[in-house]
Amino acid sequence: MSETSLSPGWVHVLRDGTKVRLRLACREDFPLWCRMIEACTPETIWKRFEVHSKEVFLKRAEGFFSCGGEGELVVVAELVERPGTLVGEARMCLIPGGEVAEFCVLVADPWQGKGLGSLLTELALRMGKERGVKRVLVEVVPENVTIINFLRKRGFRFRRDPDGLIFLGEKILD
Ligand SMILES: CC(C)(COP(=O)(O)OP(=O)(O)OC[C@H]1O[C@@H](n2cnc3c(N)ncnc32)[C@H](O)[C@@H]1OP(=O)(O)O)[C@@H](O)C(=O)NCCC(=O)NCCS
């Protein structure tokens, strides 16, 4: 599946032969990131950001974009054959103290189901661990069964929050 071992900057070949480069996000990625969001369905935007309208989301996009300051680690996937086209991201937001991070992942709809979400998740978790993260948290809307199953297979344990509106996941990095 991959040409090299999994690490940022390397090129990986997805299940359908698409080549992606996994790298850390930078400030200049904002317009590219917006184009990636435009390629997402409203359902994907809802599952990732809990915002119903894509148009409303894009108006406030700057507030959601972050290229990973000191407290954040953001990995993006860029098409090798179409430089400047981002197709997915995974991020770890470090909670002050450094040992706990919040995780989230998104793959734009046309590139889902090809193995990219798995790659991004594995890389973000590995990089978090290298930075000293010991516990990873995730918040998911209950109807997002795909991501709950996906993360359960990768060692996350889930429980409903007390008011039942959110599933809270946790993974200990060992
Ligand atoms: C969840 C998500 C990141 C998965 O990315 P992806 O690139 O499609 O995932 P992969 O191709 O690596 O597949 C991962 C697994 O999910 C399964 N899967 C992928 N799409 C699926 C679908 N539509 N329905 C059911 N299972 C699906 C695959 O079979 C695979 O199974 P495995 O765990 O046995 O390997 C992607 O669907 C997405 O961005 N969803 C919307 C945003 C979101 O929900 N983010 C989570 C908030 S933190």
The ligand as a MOL file (V3000), in Angstrom:
LIG
                    3D

  0  0  0     0  0            999 V3000
M  V30 BEGIN CTAB
M  V30 COUNTS 48 50 0 0 0
M  V30 BEGIN ATOM
M  V30 1 C -14.1750 8.6360 8.7140 0
M  V30 2 C -13.2670 8.9720 7.5500 0
M  V30 3 C -12.1280 9.8750 8.0050 0
M  V30 4 C -12.6790 7.6740 6.9990 0
M  V30 5 O -11.7810 8.0050 5.9520 0
M  V30 6 P -11.6130 7.0220 4.6870 0
M  V30 7 O -10.4530 7.4800 3.9080 0
M  V30 8 O -12.9020 6.9020 4.0020 0
M  V30 9 O -11.2860 5.6720 5.4570 0
M  V30 10 P -10.5060 4.4050 4.9290 0
M  V30 11 O -10.6800 4.2550 3.4440 0
M  V30 12 O -9.1250 4.4390 5.4700 0
M  V30 13 O -11.3380 3.2800 5.6120 0
M  V30 14 C -11.2680 3.1040 6.9940 0
M  V30 15 C -12.3000 2.1110 7.4510 0
M  V30 16 O -13.5850 2.7090 7.3700 0
M  V30 17 C -14.4370 1.9120 6.5570 0
M  V30 18 N -15.2650 2.8110 5.7900 0
M  V30 19 C -14.8340 3.8230 5.0050 0
M  V30 20 N -15.9230 4.4540 4.4790 0
M  V30 21 C -17.0240 3.8140 4.9590 0
M  V30 22 C -18.4190 3.9920 4.8090 0
M  V30 23 N -18.9230 4.9600 4.0300 0
M  V30 24 N -19.2470 3.1760 5.4740 0
M  V30 25 C -18.7740 2.1980 6.2690 0
M  V30 26 N -17.4490 1.9710 6.4650 0
M  V30 27 C -16.5900 2.7770 5.8060 0
M  V30 28 C -13.5210 1.1010 5.6830 0
M  V30 29 O -14.1040 -0.1190 5.2780 0
M  V30 30 C -12.3190 0.8670 6.5940 0
M  V30 31 O -12.5380 -0.2290 7.4250 0
M  V30 32 P -11.3790 -0.8690 8.3460 0
M  V30 33 O -11.3950 -0.0720 9.6070 0
M  V30 34 O -11.8010 -2.2670 8.5410 0
M  V30 35 O -10.0830 -0.7230 7.6120 0
M  V30 36 C -14.0780 9.6630 6.4110 0
M  V30 37 O -15.1600 8.8500 6.0870 0
M  V30 38 C -14.5590 11.0560 6.7550 0
M  V30 39 O -13.8680 12.0390 6.5450 0
M  V30 40 N -15.7790 11.1690 7.3090 0
M  V30 41 C -16.4000 12.4600 7.5790 0
M  V30 42 C -15.7030 13.2600 8.6450 0
M  V30 43 C -15.7350 12.5600 9.9740 0
M  V30 44 O -16.6580 11.8280 10.2920 0
M  V30 45 N -14.6960 12.8230 10.7730 0
M  V30 46 C -14.6280 12.2820 12.0800 0
M  V30 47 C -14.7760 13.3430 13.1110 0
M  V30 48 S -13.4210 13.2200 14.2060 0
M  V30 END ATOM
M  V30 BEGIN BOND
M  V30 1 1 1 2
M  V30 2 1 2 3
M  V30 3 1 2 4
M  V30 4 1 2 36
M  V30 5 1 4 5
M  V30 6 1 5 6
M  V30 7 2 6 7
M  V30 8 1 6 8
M  V30 9 1 6 9
M  V30 10 1 9 10
M  V30 11 2 10 11
M  V30 12 1 10 12
M  V30 13 1 10 13
M  V30 14 1 13 14
M  V30 15 1 14 15
M  V30 16 1 15 16
M  V30 17 1 15 30
M  V30 18 1 16 17
M  V30 19 1 17 18
M  V30 20 1 17 28
M  V30 21 1 18 19
M  V30 22 1 18 27
M  V30 23 2 19 20
M  V30 24 1 20 21
M  V30 25 1 21 22
M  V30 26 2 21 27
M  V30 27 1 22 23
M  V30 28 2 22 24
M  V30 29 1 24 25
M  V30 30 2 25 26
M  V30 31 1 26 27
M  V30 32 1 28 29
M  V30 33 1 28 30
M  V30 34 1 30 31
M  V30 35 1 31 32
M  V30 36 2 32 33
M  V30 37 1 32 34
M  V30 38 1 32 35
M  V30 39 1 36 37
M  V30 40 1 36 38
M  V30 41 2 38 39
M  V30 42 1 38 40
M  V30 43 1 40 41
M  V30 44 1 41 42
M  V30 45 1 42 43
M  V30 46 2 43 44
M  V30 47 1 43 45
M  V30 48 1 45 46
M  V30 49 1 46 47
M  V30 50 1 47 48
M  V30 END BOND
M  V30 END CTAB
M  END
